[in-house]
């Protein structure tokens, strides 16, 4: 679970968020909606600790892992495609790197052996032995051919990078998944695959997208940003839109 408590941000006289308190729970997909400039992407950055709100706080259930769709397409240019996906699970990747460093030591000691045994136990608990196969399978599902997996990220096209960064975010079954415009530069088949993935995802998803069809397909709730406030509704974008239009018509009728 991830929640905010009294988050407020002001830019000059403009109030972007005014004491926003909201809770996102496991098993649901939340679509963040609002007018252009309302602060949808900014809100995701606050949740991901990329931006610090002057007041309020973000709380995550202890021990839960958050994964965020990267927006910098050059961040992993000197990393192979497969390793970029593996790096999506930082804990797993750090254990793997530490293991490799110890195994490569020319003066491997008894203490090193004890440390390696501890790391191997952690690695097994995180299902590390299946990690490369899982990452490769995820890449293939997203349309990245196996022959591309050992290439550097700098050697693949921009559209392929988008898919690899998506795989990086999805890899390792994160507890909390933040997606900002995840369908950009994806073809119809890949968008459908992503829809099915998120529909079957059992943890918490928070997504910003201009693709209304996509939001309709995956969202169980809608969080509407309006005038610095955030209101949570059950249902997808279409349900929210039709309900809001009905409410407006009722208000207009009452004024007659």
Secondary structure, 3 states (H helix, E strand, C coil): CEEEEEEEEEECCEEEEEEEEEEECCCCEEEEEECCCCCHHHHHHHHCCCCCCCEEEEEECCCCCEEECCCCCCCCCCCEHHHHHHCCCHHHHHHHHHHHHHHCCCCCCHHHHHHHHHHHHHHHHCCHHHHHHHHHHHHHHCCCCHHHCCCEHHHCCHHHHHHHHHHHHHCCCCCEEEEECCCCCCCHHHHHHHHHHHHCCCCEEEEECCCHHHHHHHCCEEEEEECCEEEEEECCHHHHHHHHHHHHHHHHHHHC
